[in-house]
Amino acid sequence: MKHPLLTTIAAVLFRFLFPALLALLFGTGPAWATDFYVYYLGGQSNMDGYGVVKDLPDPLAGPQEEVLIFHGNPSADGKAVDGRGLWTPLRPGHGVGFQSDGKGNRYSDRFGVELSFARAMQQQYPDRRIAIIKYSRGGTSIDEKAAGGFGCWEPDFAKGNGVNQYDHFLATVRHAWADTDIDGDGTPDRLIPAGILWMQGESDAHYTPEIAHKYQANLRRLMDLVRASFRSDDLPVVIGRISYSKREPPSWKHGEIVRQAQADYVAADGNASLVTSTDDYGYSDPWHYDSGGYIDLGRQFAKEMIELEKVPTGQQYTMGGGSLVWTSPSQDSRGSMPIGNGELGANVWVEENGDLLFYLSRTDAWSENCRLLKLGKVRVTLMPNPFQKGGRFSQTLDVERGEILIRFKTAEQDAAIRFAVDALHPVVTVDIDSKQPVEACVSLEPWRTQRRELKGAEAHSAYGLLPAGDESVEVTPIIVEPDRIMAGQKNSVIWYHRNERSIWKANLQLQALDHVAENQVDPLLNRTFGALIQGEGLVNQSDSVLKSAAPANRIHVAIYTLTAQTTTAAAWLTQLDAEAMRICALSRDQRLTAHRAWWKGFWERSHIRISTENDKDKALVENINRGYRLQRFVNACGGRGNFPIKFNGSIFTVDTMNHTDRFKGHDADYRQWGGPYWWQNTRLPYWSMLLSGDFDLMSPLFEMFRNNLESRKVATRKYYDHDGAFFPETQYFWGTYADGNYGRDRTELPDGMTVNRFIRYYWQGGLELSLMMLDHYAFTGDDAFAGQTLVPLASAILTFFDQHWQRDANGKIRFDPAMALETYREAVNPLVEIVGIQKVCDEMLALPDRLTTAAQRTQWKRLISELPPVPMREVDGETVLACADSYSGKQNIENPELYAIFPYRRYGLGKPDLELARRTFAKRLIKRTGGWQQNAIKAAYLGLADEAVKMVGQNFSSKSSQHRFGAMWGPNYDWIPDQCHGSVAMTALQRMLLQYEGDRIRLLPAWPKHWDVDFKLHAPRKTTVEGSVRNGDIMDLKVSPAFRRKDVVRG
């Protein structure tokens, strides 16, 4: 029973403390008077507009007072950067001939698409204020070779003073955004980027087929930069298709090429649309539509924009506050934000009906088929629905605190939700604070509800369990087992997935490792994972639903998770209850303080913050800053668990039910390439963790290999009858090949030989692992790690390479049979093995003698002496590195010879034969970036700043078109979010700033001269290097410990 006095006190406290609570959670911030949804209109003369004002029908002939427009003054290339304008109500006269000096506008007697577009958008969204930024100029091209006398939009334009249409556009946006009160009512307004309209291409179609064929690439790059200038890389784009008046001769010569390029851009982008009605318009001259054409074109632009907006946009990113802000809900899980504590993760989104949804995941939720599954999906519904028309919505990812803050605000309601994954405990918390009392309904939404078989494309997520290649061996169907929901619970929802069978033993038996199977515990069998949901004032409505017993202003929901191998399900339930009780016994305030302290410490370890005065680079720099920060955040959210980061999605995969590509229709357990670890891919996030100081995130990787060392020694002895240990390129977490790679039909294959020829002799990953561990020791000086992990692993790996091949007549190792990575399936003396063994042996010999034995050091010195020379070849009369002495059977797209630059660092700045390495890089066969391609890192190691910048920028500016979150890269070669893609760019950016070798620390080895930066990075010998770069000069350099300053050099 409630005491009346306590009730009164609670009411008073709520009345006066609730506003303070919201201020604490969200910050008071400015009191925004109005949100304006901003659309940018750009292009050439048919965006200028040649419609005649006197032809306008009545609804469009007068001013549209509710719509505001900032029209940048059109200016020619080579003129001083312009973009002058001012915010005014929309009216006729913004067509060709319009001018502004920033103090007043001079209107013309013409109009463009802005009038009918704005009216149609206002009719569609009567509660939304519309604003337009317009900058266009007739006759302009994107390609500078088609500029004629009109100008071009080429971002890298360098003729004359370097100023062109792109600069005038950037200035227009900057001037428009500088006005914080665009409606002049005395209170700040919020400008929300909403979309882009682009009508241009005729000039690019006029000159040569070569220019026309480049249009798609030019358009894609320009639109990416325009999006970036609004700090929203998923803004919807509507393209107006060029057409011609059918008068002879045609107004363009290669228009069909450009028209196809426009269509191809739209098809590839994922958030773009094409207006095709232009073919039906009348013309006032050979180039420009008549008045009716412009009126309809504006309406068609609006129609397509409205369709695109069904996939919400409105993303903002604030570097200073470390927050990503969305100002509109999401359509589905493609609009989710990832968050986690390194072991437990969630994908969080709010749908248009106001419901909060999230997928839960753990790094150790391995199924009986060794698929990494989700724990489940949860929906939180508030009643009454806080998301109302005309209300204000925001979803903020506060990366610095590891929290998601959601706010709904209307005149009557002000509700806030704080979502967090406790940094130190396996629990998710959802805290609801509402000005008006609300009820909450928390529902588990399971999809693994019955046994079913994985077939077709979906079976790829159980990679390795299907037949290999042309094998005709019958395989066991891949069966998904259902989850179990506990019945009859009181004030809680409990569910779990339990493995009552396992592929592990059969996998080892297939690979002739029965002895291992007999002496180890099956790591899949009886593995049980699931969760418990409880909440204050929540009672069971059903076994899978909790609901508020009564409305409340504050509601706390907790989801406790557990993975464990237990003899019975009941034993797992007992452990889950104990874990929940343990966490509940801790003070929430203390847990919150500890949670925020962990994240504060994480971000204080290191940082890279770039800035530039060059307007052309600002959007690119913003993308790089954002991409680096978000990828590092994702690493932390999924990288401290019991297992290494999965390269193909980490723990942040979501369903593809509403995809618009070939992956449509899969549940959230789907990921391409399934559960095994590929070293080529798995390694890439970890190379970025050394300079960032995230050494704790590297431990799960090293522990997995250490745990498998003894079984790999057994496999080496069984297959090859010698000592040492090799690790497969593709392996389950217990260290063996996937069945499909190993091959089930063994009639013509000796034990140990894979049917998969992409990885048959691909064992060099052990060498790279060894070097990564050596670097980890160099940075941390952790003798326990060296003694327990580094030396046992690296010495066994080197022993394998020492004993596996015969020596030739000169006493040199002849690596044959061998391969050059996956790229050439047959190679003799591949470069990767030669430089890898040399580098690892050198670094092992440099360890303190207390960590190794005299016999080991003697072996490693001998092994170095028995290596063959690094292979070379001639290309165009010049000597370059070769991937092997001889090689054939090309089957993949890597540059094996460049492993001499990264990861093995034989060639680079301050080392012999730098020009040899640079020539090799310049003549490399595979020049692309993205996914697991590492050309950006290699460019940085060679001091090639321009190339490194270009590739890092490209990586950080390209994400999945299906997804909203800025670090949902991919799928590229793998899956979404592609952890290779963002991590390669991270590593390259770090190496542009700092490189290390021995005691030497090299600053700014590949840094662009016109970029400023503030940085704090780590280096060997427990060193941190912190400072700033301004106009090429290093400022405020701090090296700790101080004696290491003598080891720092520049360039």
C-alpha positions, -999 to 999 in steps of 0.1 A, spaced: 0 0 0 13 34 -9 18 59 19 0 93 11 29 114 23 53 94 2 31 97 -28 29 135 -23 67 138 -19 72 117 -51 48 139 -70 66 171 -59 100 156 -67 89 145 -101 74 179 -109 106 197 -101 133 172 -108 120 157 -141 130 187 -162 164 185 -146 166 148 -154 158 154 -191 184 182 -192 209 159 -177 201 132 -203 198 153 -233 212 188 -226 189 218 -226 202 230 -260 185 258 -279 148 262 -279 141 255 -316 112 274 -330 108 254 -362 123 224 -380 128 231 -417 133 202 -441 158 214 -466 160 203 -503 189 212 -525 182 220 -562 212 219 -585 224 214 -621 224 234 -653 200 255 -672 169 232 -669 174 235 -632 178 273 -635 144 273 -652 131 290 -684 94 289 -675 77 323 -681 62 338 -649 32 352 -667 23 316 -678 19 304 -642 -15 292 -630 -30 310 -600 -20 285 -573 17 290 -583 16 327 -594 18 341 -559 43 338 -530 44 306 -509 49 322 -475 54 289 -456 83 278 -479 116 295 -476 144 296 -502 181 305 -502 191 310 -539 229 313 -543 240 339 -568 251 321 -600 287 328 -608 313 317 -634 343 296 -629 374 315 -620 354 342 -602 358 348 -565 339 322 -545 303 335 -543 272 318 -530 257 350 -518 220 349 -510 194 353 -483 165 334 -469 132 347 -483 97 333 -488 94 314 -521 79 334 -550 81 334 -588 113 348 -603 139 322 -592 145 312 -628 173 321 -652 184 357 -647 180 357 -609 207 374 -590 215 382 -553 242 402 -535 234 387 -502 214 418 -491 186 417 -516 174 396 -545 168 407 -581 140 384 -594 137 375 -631 106 369 -652 114 332 -653 108 302 -629 120 267 -625 109 235 -607 110 251 -573 74 264 -573 56 232 -582 80 210 -562 75 230 -530 38 231 -534 35 193 -539 58 186 -510 37 210 -488 5 193 -498 21 159 -490 34 171 -456 11 198 -443 27 198 -409 63 201 -423 80 233 -430 99 231 -464 130 250 -472 150 251 -505 186 258 -512 192 264 -549 224 268 -568 226 260 -605 242 275 -636 233 271 -672 256 252 -696 277 237 -669 291 202 -670 306 178 -644 336 169 -664 359 199 -668 366 189 -704 330 197 -713 328 230 -695 330 252 -726 326 288 -715 299 279 -689 318 261 -661 320 227 -645 313 209 -612 345 188 -611 355 188 -574 393 186 -582 391 215 -606 425 233 -606 425 257 -635 432 294 -629 424 302 -593 408 267 -589 373 281 -583 344 265 -601 307 256 -597 314 231 -569 331 259 -549 301 282 -555 278 254 -544 297 249 -512 297 286 -504 259 287 -510 254 259 -485 277 275 -460 260 309 -462 226 292 -460 235 272 -429 251 302 -412 217 318 -407 203 302 -375 170 320 -377 159 317 -413 123 327 -407 133 358 -387 111 351 -357 139 356 -332 145 320 -322 169 295 -337 156 272 -363 168 237 -371 177 228 -407 173 191 -415 188 179 -448 160 161 -466 169 155 -503 187 165 -535 172 173 -569 197 172 -598 189 183 -634 220 183 -655 240 163 -680 233 179 -714 268 195 -715 285 162 -706 267 146 -736 278 173 -760 315 167 -767 330 132 -769 319 96 -762 347 93 -736 333 122 -716 298 108 -718 309 73 -707 325 89 -676 292 105 -666 280 78 -642 313 78 -622 314 116 -622 278 118 -611 283 93 -583 313 111 -569 296 145 -571 264 133 -555 284 116 -527 302 149 -520 269 169 -521 255 144 -496 286 148 -475 283 186 -476 250 182 -458 266 157 -434 241 130 -444 255 102 -466 221 86 -473 202 117 -485 177 107 -512 186 119 -547 162 125 -576 178 128 -610 159 145 -639 166 126 -671 180 147 -699 160 149 -731 161 169 -763 136 188 -784 138 165 -814 149 194 -835 177 188 -859 206 188 -852 202 173 -817 212 197 -789 236 169 -777 255 142 -796 260 115 -770 228 119 -750 218 83 -750 251 74 -732 244 100 -705 208 90 -702 219 54 -696 245 66 -672 218 84 -652 197 52 -651 227 31 -641 236 56 -613 201 53 -599 200 15 -601 233 12 -582 228 39 -556 200 24 -536 185 57 -525 180 75 -558 153 78 -583 149 90 -619 123 113 -634 116 102 -670 87 124 -679 111 149 -696 107 131 -729 71 143 -731 76 180 -725 73 208 -750 102 232 -756 105 270 -758 138 267 -777 161 238 -787 174 233 -752 148 243 -726 113 231 -717 82 253 -719 64 266 -689 42 235 -686 72 213 -687 88 230 -657 55 229 -637 52 191 -643 89 185 -637 86 200 -602 57 178 -595 75 147 -607 105 156 -586 82 158 -556 65 125 -565 98 106 -566 112 123 -535 81 113 -515 86 77 -526 122 78 -516 113 93 -482 94 61 -473 130 50 -464 137 77 -438 166 100 -440 175 130 -419 209 120 -404 232 144 -387 267 137 -372 283 161 -347 320 155 -342 324 178 -313 298 161 -293 306 127 -305 270 120 -314 251 107 -344 216 121 -345 186 109 -365 156 132 -366 132 107 -382 123 71 -373 134 42 -394 114 19 -417 129 -13 -404 161 -29 -391 181 -14 -420 178 18 -400 193 4 -368 222 18 -348 247 -7 -334 257 -6 -297 274 -31 -274 299 -38 -246 323 -60 -266 305 -93 -258 268 -83 -259 255 -62 -287 222 -47 -300 209 -32 -332 184 -5 -322 158 14 -342 125 32 -338 98 26 -363 73 51 -377 46 38 -353 68 49 -323 79 14 -313 114 8 -301 129 -25 -315 163 -42 -311 181 -73 -320 203 -88 -293 235 -107 -300 266 -122 -283 300 -132 -297 296 -167 -283 260 -176 -295 272 -205 -316 245 -229 -328 248 -266 -333 258 -259 -370 284 -233 -358 264 -204 -371 267 -173 -349 230 -166 -341 211 -137 -327 197 -141 -292 164 -126 -303 144 -96 -312 125 -74 -287 98 -47 -292 89 -20 -267 56 -2 -273 46 29 -253 9 37 -247 -2 63 -256 21 64 -286 45 93 -280 53 97 -317 26 120 -331 23 141 -362 38 175 -357 60 162 -329 97 163 -326 117 131 -327 154 123 -323 175 92 -319 210 100 -307 239 76 -306 263 90 -280 294 72 -289 314 88 -261 291 73 -234 281 42 -252 243 51 -251 214 57 -274 190 84 -264 156 86 -280 132 115 -275 96 122 -285 83 157 -279 49 173 -286 30 200 -269 14 175 -246 41 149 -242 78 148 -236 92 112 -234 128 100 -233 143 65 -236 179 57 -227 192 25 -242 225 10 -231 245 -22 -230 263 -21 -197 301 -18 -204 310 -42 -176 280 -66 -173 260 -87 -197 228 -67 -194 208 -43 -216 189 -15 -199 160 5 -213 151 35 -191 119 53 -200 111 88 -185 79 105 -195 63 138 -186 29 121 -189 23 86 -174 26 59 -200 23 21 -202 49 -1 -217 45 -34 -235 77 -54 -239 74 -83 -264 98 -110 -275 94 -116 -313 110 -149 -320 116 -162 -356 133 -196 -348 100 -211 -338 102 -245 -355 127 -269 -371 134 -261 -407 160 -268 -433 183 -242 -447 183 -244 -485 194 -224 -515 212 -191 -510 203 -191 -473 224 -222 -467 255 -200 -475 252 -187 -439 261 -223 -428 292 -222 -450 310 -255 -451 281 -278 -445 271 -280 -482 289 -303 -507 322 -290 -519 326 -281 -556 315 -311 -577 314 -336 -549 285 -360 -552 287 -371 -515 254 -369 -498 254 -345 -469 232 -341 -438 205 -315 -443 212 -282 -425 185 -280 -398 178 -249 -378 165 -258 -344 139 -237 -326 143 -215 -295 124 -223 -263 103 -198 -244 98 -207 -207 61 -210 -198 44 -198 -167 69 -172 -156 60 -145 -131 69 -110 -141 95 -121 -166 102 -135 -201 129 -161 -205 140 -178 -237 170 -197 -249 186 -218 -277 202 -250 -266 225 -272 -288 214 -308 -283 236 -319 -312 268 -307 -327 288 -308 -359 321 -307 -340 329 -344 -336 321 -353 -372 342 -324 -384 372 -337 -365 367 -373 -376 364 -362 -412 399 -346 -409 414 -378 -392 416 -361 -359 397 -387 -338 423 -385 -311 416 -348 -306 379 -355 -305 384 -381 -278 405 -358 -256 386 -325 -258 351 -313 -248 328 -305 -277 325 -267 -277 291 -267 -293 272 -295 -276 250 -282 -247 260 -246 -254 229 -226 -243 223 -189 -249 194 -167 -242 180 -140 -219 157 -129 -191 136 -98 -194 123 -80 -163 109 -46 -156 96 -25 -128 59 -27 -127 57 -51 -156 37 -83 -154 32 -111 -178 5 -107 -205 17 -140 -220 49 -161 -219 65 -137 -244 50 -104 -234 53 -81 -204 30 -52 -199 27 -23 -173 4 -31 -145 -4 7 -143 8 38 -161 40 53 -148 63 82 -154 94 61 -151 99 25 -163 131 5 -161 135 -26 -182 165 -50 -180 175 -78 -203 201 -102 -187 219 -125 -211 240 -156 -206 259 -182 -227 271 -213 -209 276 -250 -215 256 -269 -189 245 -305 -185 208 -295 -185 187 -266 -195 177 -263 -158 213 -257 -148 215 -229 -174 184 -213 -159 199 -215 -125 230 -197 -137 209 -171 -155 189 -164 -123 222 -161 -103 237 -137 -129 206 -115 -129 206 -114 -91 242 -105 -90 237 -76 -113 205 -64 -96 224 -63 -63 246 -36 -77 236 0 -75 222 13 -108 239 46 -103 273 30 -96 269 8 -127 261 38 -148 291 57 -134 313 27 -141 298 22 -176 305 59 -186 340 57 -170 349 27 -192 338 46 -224 355 78 -212 387 58 -208 383 42 -241 381 75 -260 409 90 -240 433 63 -252 437 78 -287 421 100 -313 425 114 -348 406 146 -356 412 161 -390 403 196 -403 410 217 -434 405 252 -447 400 238 -482 363 239 -490 367 211 -515 381 188 -489 357 195 -461 331 170 -470 358 143 -475 374 151 -442 341 149 -425 335 115 -439 369 103 -428 365 117 -393 331 101 -390 341 68 -405 372 64 -383 353 72 -352 323 50 -359 344 20 -370 365 22 -338 332 24 -319 319 -7 -337 352 -25 -329 347 -17 -292 311 -28 -293 319 -62 -307 355 -69 -298 358 -78 -261 340 -110 -261 349 -147 -258 355 -149 -295 372 -127 -322 353 -102 -343 335 -119 -372 348 -101 -403 314 -107 -420 291 -86 -399 306 -87 -363 276 -92 -340 256 -65 -359 239 -83 -388 202 -77 -393 175 -92 -414 172 -86 -451 134 -89 -454 131 -55 -471 163 -54 -490 160 -44 -527 189 -65 -538 196 -102 -544 199 -108 -506 162 -100 -499 143 -123 -477 167 -136 -450 163 -135 -413 189 -118 -390 209 -150 -385 220 -148 -422 256 -138 -431 275 -146 -462 304 -171 -455 288 -182 -423 306 -191 -391 343 -199 -400 371 -174 -396 392 -165 -427 426 -151 -416 428 -129 -447 397 -111 -434 398 -117 -396 432 -100 -392 422 -66 -406 403 -50 -377 432 -60 -354 460 -42 -372 441 -10 -365 441 -16 -327 478 -12 -321 481 25 -328 447 32 -312 459 15 -280 430 -9 -279 451 -38 -268 423 -54 -248 403 -58 -280 431 -80 -294 430 -106 -267 401 -127 -280 420 -133 -313 452 -144 -297 434 -166 -272 415 -185 -299 448 -194 -316 465 -202 -283 436 -225 -273 440 -244 -306 478 -247 -306 480 -283 -293 454 -296 -317 472 -280 -346 504 -297 -335 486 -330 -335 472 -322 -370 507 -313 -383 522 -345 -370 492 -366 -384 493 -350 -419 530 -343 -424 549 -363 -399 569 -334 -385 569 -309 -357 554 -275 -355 519 -262 -361 500 -248 -391 467 -230 -390 443 -232 -419 434 -201 -438 397 -209 -432 388 -225 -399 362 -230 -373 369 -214 -340 383 -248 -327 410 -247 -355 399 -271 -382 388 -266 -418 351 -263 -427 339 -296 -441 332 -282 -475 367 -268 -478 384 -299 -465 363 -322 -488 342 -352 -478 353 -374 -507 388 -385 -496 394 -412 -521 420 -393 -540 431 -369 -513 457 -377 -486 449 -367 -450 453 -329 -446 449 -320 -483 419 -298 -490 396 -302 -519 394 -264 -520 424 -253 -540 420 -216 -529 434 -226 -496 453 -259 -501 487 -245 -492 476 -212 -477 493 -213 -443 511 -180 -442 485 -166 -418 504 -181 -390 534 -159 -399 513 -128 -399 496 -137 -366 531 -141 -352 541 -106 -364 510 -91 -350 517 -107 -316 553 -95 -317 540 -60 -324 515 -63 -295 544 -73 -272 565 -44 -285 537 -20 -277 528 -34 -243 559 -51 -229 536 -78 -215 560 -106 -205 531 -129 -194 516 -126 -228 549 -133 -245 556 -163 -223 521 -179 -225 510 -169 -260 535 -153 -283 565 -175 -280 546 -209 -279 526 -200 -310 553 -183 -330 580 -209 -323 556 -237 -333 546 -219 -365 583 -212 -374 591 -249 -368 564 -259 -392 579 -237 -419 614 -249 -411 605 -286 -414 579 -287 -440 599 -282 -472 631 -297 -486 663 -277 -492 678 -274 -527 713 -280 -538 724 -247 -524 709 -254 -490 680 -230 -495 644 -239 -488 624 -247 -519 588 -238 -512 571 -263 -535 543 -272 -535 531 -238 -524 508 -210 -535 508 -172 -535 479 -163 -511 446 -174 -527 456 -156 -560 479 -182 -576 471 -217 -567 506 -230 -578 538 -212 -569 574 -219 -563 591 -199 -536 563 -174 -530 574 -140 -518 549 -139 -489 565 -169 -471 600 -156 -477 596 -121 -464 572 -133 -437 597 -159 -422 625 -134 -424 605 -107 -406 592 -130 -379 626 -146 -372 642 -111 -370 616 -99 -345 618 -132 -324 656 -128 -322 651 -92 -310 631 -104 -280 648 -104 -246 668 -136 -241 648 -144 -210 618 -151 -232 634 -176 -256 659 -204 -255 694 -206 -270 682 -235 -292 653 -215 -305 675 -186 -314 699 -209 -332 671 -224 -352 657 -190 -362 692 -177 -373 696 -209 -394 662 -205 -409 670 -170 -421 702 -182 -437 683 -209 -456 657 -186 -472 658 -181 -510 662 -146 -524 631 -124 -527 617 -130 -562 619 -103 -588 606 -98 -623 609 -73 -652 579 -51 -662 584 -25 -690 621 -28 -686 620 -21 -649 627 -45 -620 598 -50 -596 589 -75 -569 574 -108 -580 548 -128 -561 570 -160 -566 598 -174 -586 571 -190 -608 534 -190 -605 502 -200 -623 465 -207 -618 452 -172 -611 420 -175 -591 417 -144 -569 423 -106 -569 452 -99 -545 487 -85 -550 508 -111 -531 541 -92 -539 528 -62 -519 529 -82 -487 565 -72 -486 552 -37 -478 523 -47 -456 520 -66 -434 557 -76 -434 573 -42 -438 604 -52 -456 602 -22 -478 591 13 -468 602 48 -458 637 49 -443 645 14 -457 665 2 -487 650 -1 -521 621 22 -515 618 30 -552 617 -7 -560 587 -10 -537 570 21 -552 575 8 -587 560 -25 -577 530 -7 -562 526 15 -593 526 -16 -616 503 -37 -593 476 -56 -611 448 -50 -586 444 -13 -580 410 -12 -563 401 -4 -527 372 -15 -506 364 -47 -486 396 -65 -477 417 -48 -504 447 -32 -486 462 -9 -512 454 21 -490 476 8 -462 505 0 -486 503 35 -501 507 49 -466 537 28 -459 553 40 -491 547 77 -483 522 81 -511 499 106 -494 477 114 -524 469 78 -532 464 70 -495 440 99 -491 420 89 -521 415 53 -510 408 61 -474 383 87 -484 366 63 -508 363 36 -481 349 59 -455 325 75 -480 309 43 -492 285 22 -471 257 -2 -479 230 16 -499 205 -6 -480 214 7 -446 212 40 -427 240 38 -402 272 53 -415 295 24 -407 273 -3 -423 299 -10 -449 295 -37 -475 287 -63 -484 317 -60 -507 332 -95 -508 316 -105 -475 287 -92 -455 272 -61 -438 287 -45 -418 320 -54 -435 346 -52 -408 375 -54 -433 364 -23 -452 363 2 -423 393 -13 -406 416 -11 -437 408 26 -438 414 30 -401 448 13 -404 458 33 -435 448 66 -418 469 58 -387 499 49 -409 496 81 -428 502 98 -394 526 75 -377 547 45 -385 571 25 -363 600 1 -368 622 -9 -340 627 21 -317 621 46 -346 588 65 -346 581 83 -379 555 111 -379 536 124 -409 550 98 -433 521 102 -458 501 131 -445 485 156 -469 502 190 -465 469 209 -466 452 190 -438 454 199 -402 450 172 -375 449 167 -338 461 132 -328 470 109 -300 484 75 -310 504 47 -295 538 33 -304 562 5 -292 577 5 -257 545 18 -240 547 51 -258 521 76 -267 526 104 -292 502 134 -290 501 166 -309 487 188 -336 496 197 -372 488 232 -385 498 242 -420 522 213 -421 540 222 -388 539 198 -358 526 217 -328 525 209 -291 541 175 -295 540 154 -263 558 121 -262 554 98 -232 577 86 -217 598 117 -225 630 98 -232 613 84 -264 612 118 -280 647 113 -293 633 84 -314 608 105 -332 616 117 -367 594 134 -393 585 121 -428 
